[in-house]
Structures are given as structure tokens and as C-alpha cells.
């Protein structure tokens, strides 16, 4: 079976990470697979190529409409003749579906990763693209994969063809993300803090959606009540050189308790070192990878009630309203007051929940069966 994946870019993001995980799984690693990017290279290109999967760029420039890309892609699809074209993110959904039609009606599966689109302050071109996809969803894609129930509800309300929608959540590699006592010691040694230091973490790029401001205001509240706690922030642009972020921390007078480590490839090690994982996102999340990754490492989480975050955590952590730092701080304090043994029990329950509902093996199997069904129906 030939499967072509089309994605906006190969930067580091939730969709790119999930695509990489899917491609690395045993359930989807067979067959003839390739990845196309609307743009050119990015950090994820090397990681995907390392799997032995060819990667090509279509040369589109971000924010610049390029109708020629549709024809370039259609030409490539006519040559390759894939059984399924899986597209990731709105622009790839639209470009891929139009090109597939021109190429002879290649079966297309869209992939939706967002929720609460209206509150995100998206670029005008993205809003237009979403509206176009909603209008064309009854004609072009065979299936529409939503990464969360929240994504499905929001996009059905926007006019997407609800009968074509199926929810396939993100999946997690339970061998890569696992409890690791050695990580606790090594990360604290890297940060230069004592082995028993309580460490509360937020993994996420610097973006309004992630709402680092709320997390840091919660950190101020926590510092007043639990002064020995430290805070680790990890993600793209999470550096002291980021003047806006560093300014917030210095204004709050907690710079001696905050550790900014930037974008990392050892996310499993970072997560396994945490006492509490946090997601302070204010809007737009569909299915945050960072929550499942922390839970798979046996870390209890405090999350805002955005997207499917509450569904992921269940009763293994705490869920609070978005944009309420005091509530976030209180929830973290509750977990701190449980003590290390109490948090360990919650962490074990969190990992069990990921094993039961969100293992990469099960999720990749759902994608594989969907592709097989579409390929079989087309070959008749």
C-alpha cells in the first residue's frame, strides 16, 4: 500500500510529532510511505528521514498563496499513484484535496488538530482556508480524522461534514516515555539543584495559546506557599534571551526558581524528572501531546480545561479553568501536599490510563485500518 503524507512544514509541533510517531510505529512502518511538506526543510525532516522515509518539499513560502503548488503536487501524485493521501493541518488539507482531485481522485484523509478556532486570533489566510475546507468537506475528503472530541464538535459546528469525521487521538510510545528514576537525578544535576527539589514543569513553545503568563503567575502564588519548589519551562523560544518571557519572570522575582531550557529532543527525560506536569493553555488545543507524555512517564498533571485535556487526565490529576492562575496554583499545591508517595500513586494511575486508552500501538492500528479500508474500496 502506498501512503503519501502532506504537512504544512517540518517544524517542531504537535502534528509533526504525531506524524513522526505514526511513521515510527510497527503498525504503519510497512508499505511504501513518503512525506511531502508544503514548505522546505525543518527540524523534523532529519528525524523522519532517519526512519528511511523519503521527504520532499514543495517550495511554498509561508503566508504567500501559491496556486502553482497545487499543480506541482497533482503532477507528483499522478506519477506516484498513492493509495491514500493523508493531509495534516488546514492548508495541507485544502492543497492536498484539490491536487488529489486533479490527479484522478486519489483518496484523501484530512487531519484536524485544533479546537476553538474562533478564539485563536489566526491569520486571515488561515480563516479563509478553514472556511474553504468546511465548504468543500462534503466533496473532497473521504474521511476527516479529528485528534479529539473537542476538535470534532468545533469543526462540525463550523460546517465540516460530520458524517465523515472519526476521532483518532494522539498515541504515545510507552517504551520511550516511561518512569525513569535516573532522569530525576540527572536533570536536577544539569539544573544545579538538590536531588530532592520539587520540580514543576511546563513543556510548550512560547505562544499565546500556551499562556505562559498564567503559569508564571501561578508560580508566584506557589512560591509564596512552597518556596523550595522550582519551575522548569521547556520549548521553542523558552530561553532567557526571550526578553518578554524573561521580563515576566524577573518582574515576579522568581528568576532563581525558574529554569528555561529551550527546545529539547530529550523530552522523555525531562518529563520523567518532574514531580508535576502542567498545561496552562488558554484556547485552541485539540489533544495536547505534552500531557500524555508526562502521564506516560508516571507524572501527575494539572491542566486547564481546554480541548480534550480533561478527558486525557481523567481522575489522575487536576483540571482547572483556563486563565485562572490562582486555581492553577491551588491545584498544584494540592498535589504537593499529597507528598511524594501520594504523587507516585497518582502517577502510576496516569500511566495506566495512557496504556489503556492512548498507546501508540492502538492509535497507529486505527490509522492503518482506515488506510486499508480506503485503499480496498478504491481498488474495487
C-alpha positions in Angstrom: 0.0 0.0 0.0 1.3 3.4 -1.0 0.6 6.2 1.5 1.7 9.8 1.0 1.6 12.3 3.9 1.3 16.0 3.3 2.0 18.5 6.0 2.4 22.3 6.2 6.0 22.3 7.4 8.5 20.1 9.2 9.0 22.4 12.2 8.5 21.0 15.6 4.8 21.0 16.5 2.1 18.6 17.7 1.1 17.5 14.2 4.7 16.9 13.2 5.5 15.0 16.3 2.4 12.8 15.9 3.3 12.2 12.3 6.8 11.1 13.3 5.4 8.8 15.9 3.0 7.2 13.5 5.7 6.6 10.9 8.0 5.1 13.5 5.3 2.6 14.7 5.3 -1.0 13.6 1.7 -0.8 12.6 2.4 2.0 10.0 6.1 1.4 9.1 5.4 -1.2 6.4 4.4 -0.4 2.8 5.6 2.4 0.6 5.4 5.7 2.6 6.6 9.2 1.8 6.3 12.7 3.4 5.7 15.9 1.5 6.0 19.3 3.0 4.3 22.4 1.6 7.4 24.4 2.6 11.0 23.2 2.6 13.1 21.6 5.3 12.7 21.9 9.1 14.0 20.2 12.2 11.7 17.2 11.8 12.9 16.4 8.3 16.1 14.8 9.6 14.2 12.7 12.1 11.7 11.4 9.5 14.5 10.7 7.0 16.3 8.7 9.7 13.4 6.3 9.6 14.3 5.6 6.0 11.3 7.6 4.7 11.8 9.9 1.7 10.9 13.6 2.4 10.2 16.2 -0.3 9.4 19.9 -0.1 7.0 21.7 -2.5 8.8 25.1 -2.0 5.8 27.2 -0.8 6.7 30.3 1.2 4.8 30.7 4.5 2.0 33.2 4.3 2.3 33.5 0.5 -0.6 31.9 -1.6 0.9 29.7 -4.3 -1.7 28.1 -6.6 1.2 26.5 -8.5 1.8 24.2 -5.5 -1.5 22.5 -6.2 -0.4 21.7 -9.8 3.1 20.6 -8.7 1.5 18.3 -6.1 -1.0 17.0 -8.6 1.8 16.2 -11.1 3.6 14.3 -8.4 0.5 12.3 -7.3 -0.2 11.3 -10.9 3.4 9.9 -11.1 3.3 8.2 -7.7 -0.3 7.0 -7.7 -0.7 6.6 -3.9 -3.5 4.5 -2.5 -4.1 7.2 0.2 -3.1 10.8 0.7 -3.1 11.8 4.4 -3.0 15.6 4.9 -2.1 17.3 8.2 -3.3 20.8 9.1 -5.7 23.2 7.3 -3.5 24.4 4.4 -2.3 20.9 3.6 -5.9 19.7 3.8 -7.0 22.2 1.1 -4.0 22.0 -1.2 -3.9 18.2 -0.9 -7.6 17.7 -1.6 -7.5 19.9 -4.7 -4.4 18.3 -6.0 -5.7 14.8 -5.4 -8.8 15.7 -7.4 -6.7 16.9 -10.3 -4.6 13.8 -10.1 -7.5 11.5 -10.6 -9.4 11.4 -7.4 -6.8 10.0 -5.0 -8.5 9.1 -1.7 -7.8 11.9 0.8 -7.9 11.8 4.6 -7.8 15.2 6.3 -6.4 15.6 9.8 -7.7 18.3 12.2 -5.5 19.2 15.1 -7.2 22.3 16.6 -10.3 23.3 18.6 -11.8 26.7 19.5 -10.6 28.2 16.2 -12.6 31.4 16.6 -10.7 32.4 19.7 -7.2 31.9 18.3 -6.6 35.1 16.5 -5.5 33.2 13.4 -4.1 34.9 10.3 -6.7 35.9 7.7 -5.4 33.3 5.3 -5.9 30.5 7.8 -9.5 31.6 8.5 -10.2 31.7 4.8 -8.7 28.2 4.4 -10.8 26.8 7.2 -14.0 28.3 5.6 -13.0 26.8 2.2 -12.3 23.4 3.8 -15.7 23.5 5.6 -17.5 24.2 2.3 -15.5 21.5 0.4 -15.5 18.9 3.1 -18.6 17.1 1.6 -17.0 16.8 -1.8 -13.2 16.3 -1.4 -12.0 14.1 1.5 -13.1 10.5 2.1 -12.6 10.8 5.8 -11.8 13.6 8.3 -9.7 12.5 11.3 -10.0 14.7 14.4 -7.5 14.3 17.2 -10.0 15.0 19.9 -13.7 15.1 20.6 -13.4 18.9 21.1 -12.0 19.2 17.6 -14.8 17.2 16.2 -17.5 19.3 17.9 -16.0 22.6 17.0 -15.5 21.7 13.3 -18.9 20.2 12.9 -20.3 23.5 14.1 -18.1 25.3 11.6 -19.8 23.3 8.8 -17.4 20.4 8.3 -19.1 17.1 7.1 -19.8 15.5 10.4 -20.6 12.1 8.8 -17.1 11.8 7.5 -15.5 12.5 10.9 -13.7 10.0 13.0 -11.8 10.7 16.2 -8.4 9.1 16.5 -6.5 10.5 19.5 -2.8 11.0 19.7 -0.8 7.9 20.8 2.3 7.5 23.0 5.3 5.3 22.8 5.3 3.6 26.2 8.8 2.3 25.8 10.2 5.8 25.1 8.1 7.6 27.7 8.3 5.7 30.9 9.1 6.3 34.6 12.8 6.8 35.0 14.3 7.5 38.5 17.7 8.2 37.0 16.2 11.1 35.0 15.1 12.8 38.2 18.7 12.9 39.4 20.4 13.7 36.1 18.0 16.6 35.3 18.5 18.1 38.7 22.2 17.8 38.4 22.0 19.6 35.0 20.0 22.4 36.6 22.3 22.6 39.6 19.6 22.0 42.2 19.5 19.5 45.1 18.2 15.9 44.3 15.1 16.3 46.4 14.0 19.6 44.9 10.3 19.6 43.9 10.2 20.4 40.2 7.0 21.6 38.4 7.2 21.7 34.6 5.6 23.2 31.6 6.6 21.9 28.1 5.4 24.0 25.2 6.6 26.6 22.7 6.4 30.3 23.5 3.0 31.2 22.0 -0.1 32.9 23.3 -2.0 29.6 23.1 0.2 28.1 25.8 -0.3 31.0 28.1 3.0 31.1 29.9 1.8 34.2 31.7 -0.8 32.3 33.6 1.7 29.6 34.5 4.2 32.1 35.8 1.5 34.0 37.9 0.6 30.6 39.4 4.3 30.0 40.1 4.4 33.3 42.1 1.4 32.0 44.2 3.1 28.7 44.7 6.4 30.2 45.6 4.8 32.2 48.4 3.4 28.9 49.9 6.0 26.4 48.8 9.2 28.4 48.4 11.5 25.5 47.8 9.7 24.5 44.6 11.4 25.1 41.3 9.9 25.5 37.8 11.2 24.1 34.6 10.0 25.5 31.2 10.9 23.8 28.0 10.1 24.5 24.4 10.9 26.6 21.3 11.9 30.2 22.3 11.9 29.3 26.0 15.2 31.0 26.7 16.5 33.8 28.9 17.2 35.6 25.6 13.4 35.9 25.1 13.1 39.3 26.6 9.3 39.1 27.0 9.4 35.8 28.9 12.4 36.8 30.9 10.8 40.1 31.8 7.8 38.4 33.2 9.9 36.1 35.4 12.2 39.0 36.7 9.2 41.2 37.4 7.8 38.3 39.5 11.1 38.0 41.3 11.2 34.2 40.8 14.2 34.0 38.4 16.2 31.9 41.0 13.4 29.3 40.9 12.9 29.2 37.1 14.9 27.1 34.6 14.4 27.9 30.9 15.9 25.0 28.8 14.7 25.8 25.3 13.6 23.2 22.7 14.8 19.7 23.6 14.9 16.3 22.0 15.2 14.5 25.4 11.6 15.3 26.3 11.0 11.9 27.8 14.0 12.5 30.2 12.7 16.0 31.0 9.2 14.7 31.8 10.4 11.8 33.9 12.2 14.2 36.1 9.1 16.2 37.0 7.0 16.0 40.2 4.1 17.7 38.5 3.4 18.4 34.8 1.3 21.4 33.8 -0.6 22.6 30.8 -1.8 26.2 31.2 -3.1 26.6 27.6 -5.9 29.2 27.2 -7.5 28.0 24.0 -7.2 26.1 20.7 -5.7 22.8 22.0 -7.1 19.7 20.4 -5.2 16.8 22.1 -2.0 18.1 23.8 0.9 15.7 23.4 2.7 17.1 26.4 0.0 15.9 28.8 0.1 12.3 27.6 3.9 12.3 27.5 4.1 13.4 31.1 1.5 10.9 32.2 3.2 8.1 30.4 6.3 8.9 32.5 4.3 8.5 35.6 3.8 12.2 36.3 0.5 13.6 37.6 -0.7 16.6 35.8 -2.6 19.8 36.4 -4.2 21.1 33.2 -6.6 23.8 32.1 -10.0 22.6 30.7 -9.1 23.2 27.1 -9.7 20.8 24.2 -9.6 17.2 25.4 -7.2 17.9 28.3 -9.7 16.9 31.0 -10.6 13.7 29.1 -6.9 12.7 28.9 -6.2 13.3 32.6 -9.4 11.8 34.0 -9.1 11.4 37.7 -5.3 11.0 37.7 -4.6 14.7 38.2 -6.4 18.1 38.4 -8.3 20.2 35.9 -8.8 23.9 36.3 -10.4 26.7 34.3 -8.2 28.5 31.7 -6.7 31.9 32.5 -7.1 31.4 36.3 -3.6 31.4 37.9 -4.9 31.1 41.4 -6.8 28.0 40.5 -3.8 26.5 38.8 -1.6 27.3 41.9 -4.2 25.7 44.3 -4.4 22.6 42.2 -0.6 22.2 42.1 -0.5 22.9 45.9 -3.0 20.0 46.4 -0.6 17.6 44.6 2.4 18.9 46.6 0.6 18.3 49.8 0.0 14.7 48.9 3.7 14.1 49.3 6.0 12.1 47.1 4.2 8.8 47.8 0.8 10.3 47.0 2.0 11.8 43.8 3.6 8.5 42.9 0.3 6.7 43.2 -1.4 9.3 41.0 1.5 9.0 38.5 1.0 5.2 38.3 -2.7 5.7 37.6 -1.8 8.3 35.0 0.5 5.9 33.2 -2.1 3.1 33.3 -4.6 5.5 31.7 -2.3 6.2 28.8 -1.5 2.5 28.4 -5.2 1.7 28.4 -6.6 4.4 26.1 -3.8 6.1 24.3 -1.0 3.7 23.4 0.8 4.4 20.1 0.3 0.8 19.1 -3.5 1.1 19.4 -3.7 4.5 17.7 -1.4 3.6 14.8 -3.6 0.5 14.3 -6.6 2.7 13.9 -4.8 4.8 11.2 -3.6 1.6 9.5 -7.1 0.1 9.3 -8.5 3.3 8.0 -6.0 3.4 5.2 -6.6 -0.2 4.3 -10.3 0.3 4.1 -10.0 3.3 1.8 -7.4 1.6 -0.4 -9.6 -1.5 -0.7 -12.7 0.5 -1.6 -10.8 2.4 -4.3 -9.3 -0.8 -5.9 -12.7 -2.4 -6.5 
